Amino acid sequence: GLVLSELGNAKANLNDCQNAIETWNKVLRNKNAAFLQSSVKLKQALCYEALKNPEKAKSLYAEIKASDKEGNLGKTADKYIRLLGTTATSTANDVPKTESPK
């Protein structure tokens, strides 16, 4: 499980999120790697965001938050959920205007 998790990390670091997600899915199916599940799901969610799939990312963040309510990963997932909610409701009018140099 740990080796596959690291292999997924390497693929994600090379901007190969689709293959990273597939590799991490193998970790999630491995019952002996249960201790890696939340951290792998967090990495998958970040990749789904990079792949412009915020709904799947939000779903994974919610799973992490539910399974690790008081832990660091649960709190991190909650922050990402709030950030996704902010960006999903933003519009071009929300972007501050910058002044042209004089």
Number of C-alpha atoms within 10 A of each C-alpha: 19 11 9 15 23 15 16 27 21 14 16 20 11 10 14 15 23 16 14 24 24 13 20 24 18 14 23 20 12 13 11 10 14 13 12 17 20 21 15 24 24 22 22 27 25 23 22 20 17 15 14 11 13 20 14 16 25 22 14 23 28 17 16 25 23 13 14 16 14 10 11 11 19 22 16 15 27 19 14 19 19 12 11 17 13 11 10 11 8 11 9 6 7 8 8 7 7 6 6 5 4 3
